[in-house]
Amino acid sequence: MNKEDYLNEKFVNKMSSKYFRERKLKLYSQENVAVLGIDLQRVFLDPAHHAFLPSSQKFIFVLRDFYRDIKGQVPIIFTRHCHSNPELMAKWWHSEMPCNSAETEIHPKLEGFSDAIIEKRTYDAFYHTELDQILSVKGINTLIITGVMTHLCCETTAREAFARGFKIIYPIDGTLTQNAELHECSVRAIAHGFGITPTLSHLKSWLEI
């Protein structure tokens, strides 16, 4: 699968014009909202690692600004993905991501923003984790999905959250993957049947931050 540096203003504006419908945002309440930061780890965001995503540098700074602006006003929950043999994920990707390794640590530029970090073993952040319990205790009914990768862990978690009754917000520039084609496929699917797809800037205005 080709990798490219694609997450720029032109791409975001194009996706917004195609898939964001502002009228649907009015159906959502600014209360009982939480942010998920999916797998913001060195293995994806640090060029030294094999799964590095080329748009990472810009993405990190955009997300950091968003988290900084909402910190203390909206709960932020991070996930940390790790797996090893004989788990299916390791076999599928021909790669292990040990839980005690440096590559599975949260990227240092994004550390300190989360209110909780949960470990997961597969694409779905709800599967065999305490995420649902944490959200229930906080009374959360709306999830803003951010993180990596757009078409894998982020989309899978968004679909599962929708099936569990959560309202889904999937910011166009809030997730990242390997290339523009994969990113657009996910945004298109989410916008069609699962949630709304604003930009982070639009989302901050809606949250009145």
GIFEN-V741550 format. One record per residue. RES is the residue in three letters. PHI is phi as a letter, one per 30 degrees, with the letter a starting at -180 (NA if undefined). OMEGA is omega in radians with two decimals (* if undefined). D_FIRST is the distance of its C-alpha to the first C-alpha in Angstrom with 1 decimal. Layout:
RES | PHI | OMEGA | D_FIRST
RES | PHI | OMEGA | D_FIRST
This chain:
MET | NA | -3.13 | 0.0
ASN | d | 3.04 | 3.8
LYS | c | 3.13 | 6.5
GLU | b | 3.05 | 9.9
ASP | d | -2.94 | 13.5
TYR | c | -2.95 | 14.3
LEU | d | -3.12 | 16.8
ASN | b | -3.06 | 20.0
GLU | d | -3.13 | 23.2
LYS | d | 3.14 | 22.5
PHE | d | -3.11 | 19.4
VAL | d | 3.13 | 21.4
ASN | d | 3.12 | 24.5
LYS | d | 3.14 | 22.7
MET | d | -3.14 | 21.3
SER | d | -3.12 | 24.7
SER | d | -3.11 | 26.6
LYS | d | -2.90 | 24.6
TYR | b | -3.14 | 24.5
PHE | c | 3.09 | 27.1
ARG | c | -3.01 | 30.5
GLU | e | -3.12 | 33.1
ARG | d | -3.13 | 35.7
LYS | d | 3.10 | 33.7
LEU | d | -3.13 | 33.7
LYS | d | 3.10 | 37.5
LEU | d | -3.07 | 37.3
TYR | c | 3.08 | 36.1
SER | c | 3.10 | 38.4
GLN | d | 3.12 | 37.9
GLU | c | 3.07 | 39.5
ASN | h | -3.13 | 38.0
VAL | c | 3.01 | 34.6
ALA | b | 3.10 | 32.3
VAL | c | 2.97 | 29.0
LEU | c | 3.01 | 26.2
GLY | c | -2.98 | 24.1
ILE | d | 2.90 | 21.2
ASP | h | -3.14 | 19.9
LEU | d | -2.93 | 20.6
GLN | c | -3.12 | 20.3
ARG | e | -3.07 | 20.0
VAL | e | 3.14 | 17.0
PHE | c | -2.95 | 15.0
LEU | c | -3.13 | 17.4
ASP | c | -3.08 | 18.7
PRO | d | 3.14 | 17.2
ALA | d | -3.03 | 18.8
HIS | c | -2.97 | 16.4
HIS | d | -3.08 | 13.2
ALA | c | -3.10 | 11.5
PHE | e | 3.12 | 12.8
LEU | c | -2.97 | 11.8
PRO | e | -3.14 | 12.9
SER | d | -3.00 | 15.2
SER | e | -3.02 | 17.0
GLN | e | 3.11 | 20.2
LYS | d | -3.08 | 21.2
PHE | d | -3.13 | 20.1
ILE | e | -3.09 | 22.3
PHE | d | 3.10 | 25.3
VAL | d | 3.13 | 25.0
LEU | d | 3.13 | 24.8
ARG | e | 3.12 | 27.6
ASP | d | 3.13 | 29.8
PHE | d | 3.14 | 29.3
TYR | d | 3.14 | 30.1
ARG | d | -3.09 | 33.0
ASP | d | -3.09 | 34.5
ILE | c | -3.09 | 34.4
LYS | e | 3.14 | 35.3
GLY | i | 3.13 | 38.5
GLN | c | 3.12 | 38.5
VAL | b | 3.10 | 35.5
PRO | e | 3.12 | 34.5
ILE | b | -3.13 | 31.1
ILE | c | 3.10 | 29.5
PHE | c | 2.92 | 26.6
THR | c | 3.11 | 24.6
ARG | b | -3.07 | 23.5
HIS | c | 3.00 | 21.0
CYS | a | 3.11 | 21.7
HIS | a | 3.12 | 21.6
SER | a | 3.08 | 22.5
ASN | d | 0.14 | 23.3
PRO | c | -3.08 | 24.4
GLU | d | -3.08 | 22.6
LEU | e | -3.11 | 19.9
MET | e | 3.14 | 17.4
ALA | d | 3.13 | 17.8
LYS | d | -3.11 | 17.6
TRP | d | -3.07 | 14.4
TRP | c | -3.11 | 12.5
HIS | h | -3.06 | 14.7
SER | a | 3.03 | 15.9
GLU | c | 3.03 | 19.0
MET | b | -3.06 | 19.8
PRO | e | -3.09 | 23.6
CYS | d | -3.11 | 25.6
ASN | c | -3.09 | 27.9
SER | c | 3.13 | 25.3
ALA | d | -3.06 | 25.0
GLU | d | -3.14 | 21.2
THR | c | 3.07 | 21.9
GLU | d | 3.02 | 24.6
ILE | d | -3.13 | 24.5
HIS | e | -3.04 | 23.8
PRO | e | 3.14 | 27.3
LYS | d | -3.14 | 27.2
LEU | c | 3.09 | 26.8
GLU | d | 3.03 | 29.3
GLY | j | -3.13 | 32.6
PHE | c | -3.03 | 31.6
SER | d | 3.03 | 31.2
ASP | d | 3.11 | 34.2
ALA | a | 3.04 | 32.6
ILE | b | 3.11 | 29.6
ILE | c | 3.10 | 28.7
GLU | c | 3.08 | 26.6
LYS | b | -3.06 | 24.3
ARG | c | -3.11 | 22.6
THR | b | -3.05 | 20.1
TYR | d | -3.03 | 18.3
ASP | d | -3.10 | 21.8
ALA | d | 3.11 | 23.9
PHE | c | -2.98 | 27.0
TYR | d | 3.12 | 26.6
HIS | h | 3.04 | 29.3
THR | b | 3.12 | 29.7
GLU | c | -3.05 | 32.6
LEU | e | -3.10 | 30.8
ASP | e | 3.13 | 32.7
GLN | d | 3.13 | 36.0
ILE | d | -3.13 | 35.4
LEU | d | 3.14 | 34.8
SER | d | 3.14 | 37.8
VAL | d | -3.11 | 40.1
LYS | d | -3.13 | 39.1
GLY | i | -3.07 | 39.6
ILE | d | 3.03 | 36.2
ASN | b | -3.13 | 35.3
THR | b | -3.11 | 32.7
LEU | c | 2.98 | 29.3
ILE | c | -3.06 | 27.3
ILE | c | 3.03 | 23.8
THR | b | 3.05 | 22.1
GLY | k | -3.11 | 19.5
VAL | b | -0.23 | 15.9
MET | c | -3.08 | 13.5
THR | e | -2.98 | 14.4
HIS | c | -3.11 | 12.9
LEU | c | -3.06 | 13.7
CYS | d | -3.13 | 16.9
CYS | d | -3.12 | 18.2
GLU | d | 3.13 | 18.0
THR | d | 3.12 | 19.2
THR | d | 3.11 | 22.0
ALA | d | 3.13 | 23.0
ARG | d | 3.14 | 23.4
GLU | d | 3.11 | 25.4
ALA | d | 3.11 | 27.5
PHE | d | 3.13 | 28.3
ALA | d | 3.13 | 29.4
ARG | d | 3.05 | 31.6
GLY | j | 3.10 | 33.3
PHE | d | 2.96 | 31.8
LYS | d | -2.99 | 31.3
ILE | c | 2.97 | 27.9
ILE | c | -2.99 | 27.1
TYR | b | -3.04 | 23.4
PRO | e | -3.09 | 23.6
ILE | e | -3.13 | 21.1
ASP | c | 3.14 | 20.9
GLY | c | 3.07 | 21.5
THR | b | -3.06 | 18.0
LEU | b | 3.04 | 14.8
THR | b | -2.97 | 11.0
GLN | d | -3.11 | 7.8
ASN | a | -3.05 | 8.6
ALA | d | -3.11 | 11.6
GLU | d | 3.12 | 10.6
LEU | d | -3.14 | 9.8
HIS | d | -3.11 | 12.9
GLU | d | 3.13 | 15.1
CYS | e | 3.13 | 14.5
SER | d | -3.14 | 15.8
VAL | e | -3.14 | 18.6
ARG | d | -3.13 | 19.7
ALA | d | 3.14 | 20.1
ILE | d | -3.11 | 21.9
ALA | d | -3.10 | 24.1
HIS | d | -2.98 | 25.1
GLY | b | -2.99 | 26.2
PHE | b | -3.06 | 26.0
GLY | a | -3.13 | 26.8
ILE | c | -2.97 | 27.3
THR | b | 3.08 | 24.9
PRO | d | 2.91 | 26.9
THR | d | 3.09 | 26.0
LEU | d | 3.12 | 27.2
SER | d | 3.10 | 30.0
HIS | d | -3.11 | 31.2
LEU | d | 3.10 | 31.0
LYS | d | 3.10 | 33.2
SER | d | 3.13 | 35.7
TRP | d | 3.11 | 35.8
LEU | d | -3.13 | 36.4
GLU | i | 3.12 | 39.1
ILE | c | * | 37.8
